[in-house]
Amino acid sequence: MRYLPLTQPDRDAMLSVIGVSSIDDLFVDVPEAARLDGPVHDLPNHASELAVERHMTALARQNTVAGEVPFFLGCGAYRHHVPASVDHLIQRGEFLTAYTPYQPEIAQGTLQMLFEFQTQVARLLGTDVANASMYDGSTACWEAIGMARRITKRGKAILSSGLHPHYVSVAKTMAKYTGDVLDTTSPWLVPELDIDRLIAAIDDDTSCVVVQYPDILGRIADLTPLADACHAKKALLIAVVTEPVALGAIRSPGEMDADIVVGEGQSLGVGLQFGGPYVGLFGCKDKYVRQMPGRLCGETVDANGKRGFVLTLSTREQHIRREKATSNICTNSGLCALAFSIHMTLLGEAGLRALAATNHAGAVTAAERLSQVPGVELVNDGFFNEFTLKLPVEARPVVRTLADRGILAGVSLGRLYPGEDALANGLVVAVTETTTAEDVETLAAALQEILA
């Protein structure tokens, strides 16, 4: 049954007020080639709820379930085990139905959770302060570039070749409207990051340098020399972390003097979920807190001296004049932030370090086994739980063939960098605590057979 609360006279009246003659007039800015001239073909006009459910279930069965096959996909979205208690707790009515906590007196639980989340993120990233989450990692990365422009009054951002290409794409999209100049290039299949290139490119017009840690190929570098070079030119260093579990084993970017650290928090508490919703992490040095986008939750006391929590420094366009806002992203990811915080709480520091150690050990074992396959070369011998292989042939067809056999072998660089022939043979492989020794052996045997 369709729900159409407005009558035709209602619609006519509204169209008259806004000065158009028909609803079609509202879509004139959409190219004609992109507009439908009638109903969507091959779709029935109506169907029963039972029929729709059955049809959608049949479509869902065509998907390959990550937990049912050997799974080595990564590149910014990772399959980790999420304890059942995480999902149980986030579905409690107090959390599941909560929206923006504009009235602190009735949202103390939500605000306290956000306060704890900020504390966990700040400690994880090694920053003085963290906000109450961003939309996702890629938009957090762009917001950091915008923040650097406000702080330095400069408009040139140097992006490492190892920054995820999807993050680069988001930055390019936004830079069209801000005038920022983005200096970027594609990576090379070599063991080292392009730290020397980044340092050489810094000049008096540079607002920031953006580097991923570990990078898109899984490589890890000491960021301290890069931070020193940035600060010598009064530019900021922005570090991007797409695998937060790694920070249980390697130094945090904040410890290496990064000014802003952003990331994707999906690995902790949030499933793959076909690419979203995810949760962006954002932390910075205390001296830049007033330019930080999003919102912060602060601790205070009430009139009776009792501990309480409030929103503070909420300089989003929802709260202040648009031209004064530090961010125009209305959405934080409160429920995903809660899932992240619960998972972190369940792990604790010792648990996170143990989880990181398990991930790294599994990746080392997998890298050693896969590099024994004739023709396969390990590009980077230093990594956390993700590494890059160079195959003797183009990787994309190999990945498709393995997928047809029920093995999700990794992410081909040809998919991430179409048209880049120098990267076509690259395959990025991720190993987590969910990867078994049998999974690794299955991939190695199938890869050897295909490449023979």
Solvent accessible surface area in square Angstrom, and as a share of the most:
residue,aa,sasa,rsa
1,M,243,1.09
2,R,193,0.70
3,Y,184,0.70
4,L,111,0.55
5,P,87,0.55
6,L,76,0.38
7,T,77,0.45
8,Q,97,0.43
9,P,96,0.60
10,D,58,0.30
11,R,66,0.24
12,D,71,0.37
13,A,57,0.44
14,M,97,0.43
15,L,18,0.09
16,S,84,0.54
17,V,130,0.75
18,I,103,0.52
19,G,64,0.62
20,V,40,0.23
21,S,101,0.65
22,S,42,0.27
23,I,85,0.43
24,D,105,0.54
25,D,51,0.26
26,L,94,0.47
27,F,101,0.42
28,V,96,0.55
29,D,135,0.70
30,V,59,0.34
31,P,91,0.57
32,E,139,0.62
33,A,109,0.85
34,A,73,0.57
35,R,100,0.36
36,L,131,0.65
37,D,148,0.76
38,G,34,0.32
39,P,111,0.70
40,V,78,0.45
41,H,152,0.68
42,D,147,0.76
43,L,116,0.58
44,P,100,0.63
45,N,141,0.72
46,H,159,0.71
47,A,54,0.42
48,S,69,0.44
49,E,133,0.60
50,L,116,0.58
51,A,48,0.37
52,V,71,0.41
53,E,94,0.42
54,R,168,0.61
55,H,111,0.49
56,M,108,0.48
57,T,62,0.36
58,A,49,0.38
59,L,79,0.39
60,A,58,0.45
61,R,185,0.68
62,Q,140,0.62
63,N,72,0.37
64,T,74,0.43
65,V,80,0.46
66,A,24,0.19
67,G,46,0.44
68,E,135,0.60
69,V,33,0.19
70,P,22,0.14
71,F,21,0.09
72,F,0,0.00
73,L,52,0.26
74,G,8,0.08
75,C,13,0.08
76,G,13,0.12
77,A,28,0.22
78,Y,3,0.01
79,R,64,0.23
80,H,16,0.07
81,H,118,0.53
82,V,42,0.24
83,P,33,0.21
84,A,87,0.67
85,S,44,0.29
86,V,2,0.01
87,D,74,0.38
88,H,124,0.55
89,L,62,0.31
90,I,24,0.12
91,Q,97,0.43
92,R,116,0.42
93,G,45,0.43
94,E,104,0.47
95,F,53,0.22
96,L,89,0.44
97,T,114,0.66
98,A,48,0.37
99,Y,177,0.67
100,T,21,0.12
101,P,11,0.07
102,Y,112,0.43
103,Q,102,0.45
104,P,41,0.26
105,E,120,0.54
106,I,135,0.69
107,A,18,0.14
108,Q,68,0.30
109,G,47,0.45
110,T,22,0.13
111,L,0,0.00
112,Q,72,0.32
113,M,23,0.10
114,L,3,0.02
115,F,46,0.19
116,E,69,0.31
117,F,1,0.00
118,Q,14,0.06
119,T,60,0.35
120,Q,34,0.15
121,V,1,0.00
122,A,12,0.10
123,R,180,0.66
124,L,13,0.06
125,L,0,0.00
126,G,29,0.28
127,T,16,0.09
128,D,97,0.50
129,V,26,0.15
130,A,2,0.01
131,N,1,0.01
132,A,0,0.00
133,S,2,0.01
134,M,4,0.02
135,Y,109,0.41
136,D,33,0.17
137,G,0,0.00
138,S,14,0.09
139,T,27,0.16
140,A,0,0.00
141,C,1,0.00
142,W,14,0.05
143,E,8,0.04
144,A,0,0.00
145,I,0,0.00
146,G,4,0.04
147,M,0,0.00
148,A,0,0.00
149,R,66,0.24
150,R,58,0.21
151,I,44,0.23
152,T,24,0.14
153,K,168,0.71
154,R,52,0.19
155,G,29,0.28
156,K,39,0.17
157,A,0,0.00
158,I,0,0.00
159,L,0,0.00
160,S,1,0.01
161,S,3,0.02
162,G,1,0.01
163,L,2,0.01
164,H,7,0.03
165,P,21,0.13
166,H,101,0.45
167,Y,15,0.06
168,V,17,0.09
169,S,62,0.40
170,V,42,0.24
171,A,0,0.00
172,K,100,0.42
173,T,67,0.39
174,M,59,0.26
175,A,10,0.08
176,K,155,0.66
177,Y,174,0.66
178,T,55,0.32
179,G,60,0.57
180,D,11,0.06
181,V,94,0.54
182,L,32,0.16
183,D,43,0.22
184,T,42,0.25
185,T,55,0.32
186,S,29,0.18
187,P,5,0.03
188,W,127,0.44
189,L,31,0.16
190,V,61,0.35
191,P,70,0.44
192,E,114,0.51
193,L,21,0.10
194,D,15,0.08
195,I,24,0.12
196,D,117,0.60
197,R,66,0.24
198,L,0,0.00
199,I,58,0.30
200,A,88,0.68
201,A,26,0.21
202,I,14,0.07
203,D,52,0.27
204,D,96,0.50
205,D,93,0.48
206,T,0,0.00
207,S,0,0.00
208,C,0,0.00
209,V,0,0.00
210,V,0,0.00
211,V,0,0.00
212,Q,4,0.02
213,Y,6,0.02
214,P,13,0.08
215,D,3,0.01
216,I,3,0.01
217,L,0,0.00
218,G,1,0.01
219,R,6,0.02
220,I,57,0.29
221,A,21,0.16
222,D,78,0.40
223,L,0,0.00
224,T,46,0.26
225,P,67,0.42
226,L,0,0.00
227,A,0,0.00
228,D,80,0.41
229,A,21,0.16
230,C,0,0.00
231,H,61,0.27
232,A,83,0.65
233,K,82,0.35
234,K,156,0.66
235,A,1,0.01
236,L,7,0.03
237,L,0,0.00
238,I,0,0.00
239,A,0,0.00
240,V,0,0.00
241,V,0,0.00
242,T,4,0.02
243,E,6,0.03
244,P,0,0.00
245,V,0,0.00
246,A,0,0.00
247,L,16,0.08
248,G,5,0.05
249,A,57,0.44
250,I,39,0.20
251,R,117,0.43
252,S,9,0.06
253,P,0,0.00
254,G,17,0.17
255,E,112,0.50
256,M,5,0.02
257,D,55,0.29
258,A,2,0.01
259,D,2,0.01
260,I,0,0.00
261,V,0,0.00
262,V,0,0.00
263,G,0,0.00
264,E,6,0.03
265,G,0,0.00
266,Q,3,0.01
267,S,1,0.01
268,L,0,0.00
269,G,7,0.07
270,V,8,0.04
271,G,32,0.31
272,L,38,0.19
273,Q,84,0.37
274,F,186,0.78
275,G,58,0.56
276,G,28,0.26
277,P,92,0.58
278,Y,25,0.10
279,V,0,0.00
280,G,0,0.00
281,L,0,0.00
282,F,1,0.00
283,G,0,0.00
284,C,0,0.00
285,K,43,0.18
286,D,86,0.45
287,K,148,0.63
288,Y,32,0.12
289,V,27,0.16
290,R,176,0.64
291,Q,63,0.28
292,M,2,0.01
293,P,0,0.00
294,G,6,0.06
295,R,4,0.01
296,L,11,0.05
297,C,4,0.02
298,G,15,0.14
299,E,90,0.41
300,T,59,0.34
301,V,96,0.55
302,D,71,0.37
303,A,112,0.87
304,N,140,0.72
305,G,50,0.48
306,K,145,0.62
307,R,123,0.45
308,G,10,0.10
309,F,9,0.04
310,V,50,0.29
311,L,40,0.20
312,T,53,0.31
313,L,53,0.26
314,S,20,0.13
315,T,33,0.19
316,R,4,0.01
317,E,28,0.12
318,Q,80,0.36
319,H,66,0.29
320,I,65,0.33
321,R,158,0.57
322,R,165,0.60
323,E,129,0.58
324,K,123,0.52
325,A,20,0.16
326,T,11,0.06
327,S,7,0.05
328,N,78,0.40
329,I,35,0.18
330,C,61,0.36
331,T,68,0.40
332,N,32,0.17
333,S,13,0.08
334,G,26,0.25
335,L,69,0.35
336,C,18,0.11
337,A,0,0.00
338,L,7,0.03
339,A,3,0.03
340,F,0,0.00
341,S,7,0.05
342,I,21,0.11
343,H,4,0.02
344,M,23,0.10
345,T,93,0.54
346,L,95,0.47
347,L,43,0.21
348,G,34,0.32
349,E,102,0.46
350,A,83,0.65
351,G,20,0.20
352,L,12,0.06
353,R,132,0.48
354,A,60,0.47
355,L,24,0.12
356,A,0,0.00
357,A,60,0.47
358,T,73,0.42
359,N,0,0.00
360,H,72,0.32
361,A,57,0.44
362,G,25,0.24
363,A,0,0.00
364,V,48,0.28
365,T,81,0.47
366,A,0,0.00
367,A,2,0.01
368,E,102,0.46
369,R,60,0.22
370,L,0,0.00
371,S,40,0.26
372,Q,126,0.56
373,V,2,0.01
374,P,92,0.58
375,G,53,0.51
376,V,11,0.06
377,E,101,0.45
378,L,48,0.24
379,V,11,0.06
380,N,1,0.01
381,D,124,0.64
382,G,40,0.39
383,F,17,0.07
384,F,5,0.02
385,N,2,0.01
386,E,12,0.05
387,F,0,0.00
388,T,0,0.00
389,L,1,0.00
390,K,80,0.34
391,L,3,0.01
392,P,68,0.43
393,V,71,0.41
394,E,83,0.37
395,A,0,0.00
396,R,77,0.28
397,P,62,0.39
398,V,6,0.04
399,V,28,0.16
400,R,132,0.48
401,T,53,0.31
402,L,0,0.00
403,A,41,0.32
404,D,128,0.66
405,R,116,0.42
406,G,23,0.22
407,I,7,0.04
408,L,28,0.14
409,A,0,0.00
410,G,2,0.02
411,V,8,0.05
412,S,5,0.03
413,L,0,0.00
414,G,7,0.07
415,R,139,0.51
416,L,16,0.08
417,Y,20,0.08
418,P,100,0.63
419,G,78,0.75
420,E,70,0.31
421,D,127,0.66
422,A,84,0.65
423,L,3,0.01
424,A,20,0.15
425,N,40,0.21
426,G,0,0.00
427,L,1,0.00
428,V,0,0.00
429,V,0,0.00
430,A,3,0.02
431,V,2,0.01
432,T,10,0.06
433,E,49,0.22
434,T,33,0.19
435,T,24,0.14
436,T,65,0.38
437,A,81,0.63
438,E,122,0.55
439,D,26,0.13
440,V,13,0.07
441,E,82,0.37
442,T,59,0.34
443,L,1,0.01
444,A,0,0.00
445,A,54,0.42
446,A,10,0.08
447,L,1,0.00
448,Q,80,0.36
449,E,110,0.49
450,I,46,0.23
451,L,35,0.18
452,A,119,0.92
